[in-house]
Amino acid sequence: MSQGFLLSRVKLCFQDKGEKIIKDMSAIIQTPDGNLWIGSDELLGIEKISPIGEGIFGNHKHFFLGDFVELFNSEDEIDIEGLSYSNGYIWVTGSHSTKRGKPKGKDEHKDIEKLAKIKLDLNRFLIARIPVIKGELVKSYENPELEQEKLTAASLEKIGDRNILIETLKEDEHLGKIISIELPSKDNGLDIEGIAVRDNRIFLGLRGPVLRGWAIILEIEVEESTPGILKLKHFEEVNRTYKKHFIHLDGLGIRDLCWYKNDLIILAGATMTLESLTRVYKLSKILKSKGDTIFSQEEGKLEILFDLPSISKTDFAEGITLFPYLGEENGILVVYDSPDDKRIINSKEILGDVFRLN
């Protein structure tokens, strides 16, 4: 498989907490106004940077998500793993995952104890939409030019210390047992790491679990039941409130999603903590699906585009967004967790990569 063709690099400049953001970027989306919105897996908000020059983004502004939707608390990380844009809304998802204690290598007894501990950050169970207007997130916005005249911030209905999607999935034949035992994400447990929204259809890409080499995309639709609260709509064709799309990604899990016209671009990487290739796929015709589906590469609907360059123990590709290059929508911008030192300009500035799509 050929390596991706690097078209250019983009300079991303941050201010407050910039030194933390550049090392933990986990999601990115570009809105039609040209702004980039970035999520970090250890913060409670999203970052906006704007075009300030050719291939340079700055004028950083942080938006605390608790100002727009109700979080479970003000302490736990959201672990933002996916951002999308559709019809005037920024959509954001947390990972919905649990995590296992990490050995520090200082005390053998404590390290063994840590491996037995599973931690739950409640804010990870977040799926939310927030109106965006003129580069600002707002709680509500009236726009007569759009079909829905009033845009309102809202998040998926909470059930106890989870949300309605997780509670529903506990009964699923493929995912239920894994969710019920709270298997951590890096043990092939549930981990949402991508979101792509088209009109009222929401596609959630799972890093895990990967089942016998098959990755999973969940599809849901939502509607506002009460102010600020979204409920799941029922799909008659499957007689439940979600659909499942099984995708054969050569044993890899989904690390992010973005749209390219009517096709879904999939960033895929290792499900668990190990060295692995990172690969970009194109999935066609998912928007035409009516029920649960399964996509193999032999059908012609799933195509390998290219592999990303690999650097041992660094530069873990986590976020992608469609990014026009020389006026043509044929590129994707990639950002990285644990970035290589060579792409770090200083403590608050870093380079992202633009690869050709076709």
N, C-alpha and C positions, 0 to 999 in steps of 0.2 A: 504494500500500500504506500502511495506517495505521501510525502510530507506536505503540509499546507504551505501555500505560497504567501509569504509575508509581504503585504503591500506597503505598509508603513507602520509607524509607531505614533502613539498619541500621548501627550504629556498631561497628566492628571495632577492638579495642584489643590491641596487642602490646607485648612488653617487649624481651627480648634480640634484637638485629638487626632491631628493628621498623622502623627507617628504611629498611632494605633490602627487607623483606618487603612493605611497603605499595606499593612501586613496581614489584614484579615478581610479583604474584599471577597464577598461571596455571591453577589448578585448585581446586575446592572441592566438598565433600560434607557434608551434614548427616546424622548418624547418629540412630537412633531415640531416643537419650537426650537429644537436643537440641544436642549439641556440634557445632561446625563444625570441619572439618579442611581445611587449606589447604596447597597446594603452591606453592612458588616455583621459577621455572625456573633459579635460580642457586645453590640450596642443596642439601645432601645429606640433607635430612630433610623431615618434614612438621610443620605447626603445628596445635595444638589450642587453640581458644578456646571458653569455656563461657558460657551465659546468665548475666548478672549483673544484669539489669534489663530493662525493657520495650524491646526493640529494641537492646539493648546486649550485646556479647560481650567477655569478657576472661579473666582468669586464664590467661594465655598459657603454654603449655608446648611445648617443641621436642622432637621425637623423631628421633634420628639413625638412618637406615634401616640403617646398617651394624651396629647392635646386634641386628638381627633377621634379616637375610638377608645373604648374601655379596655384596659389591660387587666390581667389577673392581679398584678401587683406592680410596684415600681422598682423592684429589685432584680428579679430574674431576667436573664437575657432572653431576647426573642429568638435568637439564632436565625436571623433573616437569611433565607436561602433562595428566594425567588422574587423577582419584580416583573411586572408586565404593565402595559398601557392599553386601554381600550375606551373609546367613547367618552373622553374627558376624565377618566379615572386612572390613578395609579393603583395597581393591585399589589399586595404584598403577602407572602406566606412565611411563617416560621417553619422550622424543620419537623415539628410534631414528634420529635425523637427523645428517647432517654439516653443517658450517657453513663459509661462505666468509669470508675475511678482510675486515674492514670498514675502508674508508678513513677517516682521521682529519682530512683536510683541512689538514695541516701541511706535508707533504713530498710533492710530486707524484710523484717517483720511487718512494718507499716505498708510496704509496697504490696505484700501478699494480701493484707487486709483491704487495701484500696481496690484491688481487682475484684473483691466480693461486693463492693458497694455500687449500687445503681442510683443515680441522681435524676431528679425530675425538675426541670425549670418550667413552671406553668405557662409563662408567656410564649413558649414555643408553640403552643396550640392556638395560633393566630392565623386567620385568613381574613384580610380586610381590604376595603376599597376606600380611597380618599380622593375627592375632587381636586384637580389641579387646574389653575387658571393663571395665566401670565407668570408662570414660573413659581407660583406659590401654592402650597397645599392649604385647603380651606375645609371647614366643617360642612358647609353647604354653599351651593352656587346656583343661581337661576340663569339659564341660558336658553332663550327662545329659539336659537338656531339648531339646537339638538332635539331629537325626538322626545327624550325625557327632559321636560322643561326645568326641573330642579334636580341637581346632583347632590347627594347626601353621603357623608362618611358613614360607614357601617362595618361591622365585623360579624363573623359567623357566630351563631347562637352558642352560648356556653352551657354545658351540662356538668355541674359540679366543678371538678378541676380539669376538665377536658372541654372539647367542643362536640357539637352534634355529629360531625363527620366521624370522629374517632369512636364515639359511642356506637354509631351505626356499623362501622367496619368491624367491631368486635364480633359480630355475627357472621362475617364473611367467610366463605369456605376456603379462600386462599390466604387471607390476611388475618383472620380472627384470632387464631391461636398465638400467632407471633405478637400481635398487639396486646393480647390479654396477659401474657407473661412479661410484658414490658422489656422485651429483648432490645438491648442498646443498638443504636444505629451502626456503630462500627463492628458489631457482631452479626451483621446482616439483618438487623431489625428495621422497623419502619423508619423512613427518613425521607421527607419531602424536600427536594432540592431544585425544583424548577416549577414555574407557573407561566402559562401562556393563555391569555384571554382573548377571545374573539366574540364580540357582541355579548351575548348572555351565556356563552359556553366557556367553562373554566377547565383547563387541562393541567393536572398536577403530576409532575414527573418524580418518580421515586428512585432515589439512589439505592434503596433497599426496601423490602427484600427483593433479591433476584432469585427466581424460582427455576431451578434446573437450566440456568443460562438465560432465562427470559426476564427482561425488565418490565416494569408496569407503569402505565400512565392512567391515572384516575380522571374521569370526567364528571363534573358536577354542573348544575345550574342553581342559581340562588335568586331569591326575591326578598324584598324588605318586608318583614312581618310587622314590626313596630319600629319607631324611630331608632336608628342606630343598630338594629339587629337584623341579620340575614338568616333566612331559613332555607333548607334544601328543597328543591322542587322534585317531584316524583316523575320518573321515566316510565311510561306505560310499557315500552318495548322490553324492559328488563324487570319490571315490577319492583323497583327499588329506587333509591335516591342518588345512585351513582352508577357509572359504567366503568368497565375495565378494558383497557387496551394492552395486550401483551406484545412486547417488541423484542425481537431477537437481536441483541447488541453484542454478540460474541462473548456473552458472560459478564459484560460491563453493566454498571448501574447508570442512572441518569443524573448528571450534575447540573444541567440547566437546559432551558427551552427558549426558543424565540421563533417568531414567524418570519418566513420569507415568502411574500405573496400568500398563497393558500397552502403552502407546505410548512411543515414543522421542522425546524433545525434542532437537532439533539446533540448536546455536548455530553459525552459518555466517558466514564472513568471507573476506577476501582471502587467496589462497594465497601470493602474492608480496608484496614490499614496495611497496605502493601504497595510495592513499586509496580506500576502498571502503565500501559499506554493510555493516552487520552485521544479519543477519536470523535470526529464530527460526522453525523449522519443527516440525511434528509428523508423525512417521512411524508409521503404524498397521500392524499385522499382521506386523511383522518376526519376532515370536516364533513365528508359524505357518509360517515359511519352512522348507523341507526341504533345498534346495540353494542354488546361486547364484541371485541374483535381481536384477532391475532395476526401479527405482521411478521413474516419471515423475509429474508433478503431474496429468496428465490422468486417471490411474486412480482418483483419489479416496483413495488410501492416503497420499499425501504432500500436506500442507497448509501453506501459508504462514500463520503466526500474526500476526507483526508485525515491524517494523523497530525497531532500537534507535536512540535519538538519536545523531546524529553530531557530533563535535567534531574539527576538523582537527588532525591530528598528535598527538592525545592520546586518553585514554579508550578503549583498545583492549580490547573485551570478550573475556575469555579463559576464564572459568570460570562454570558455572551449577550450581545445585542446586535441587531441589524445596524450597520453603520455605512452610510453612503460614502463612496470613494470616487473622487473626481466627478461628482454629480450622478453617479450610477449606484443603484442599490444592489451592489454585488459583493459587499464585504461584511464581515462580522468583527466586532471589537471584542477582544478577550481580556478579562482581568483575572488576577491570580491571588490565591491564598499562599502564605509562606513564600513570597516572591524571592527570586534570585537577586543577589546583591547588585548584579550588573544592570538591573532595570530600575534600581532605587537611585534617584538623583540626589535627594537629601532626605531629611527626616519627615518631610511633608509632601514630597513630590515623587511621582513614579511614572513609568512608561507602561501603557497598555499596547497590545498588538492588534493590528488589523490584517485579517487574512481574506484572500479571495474566495468567494463562494462558487463561482463558475467561470 
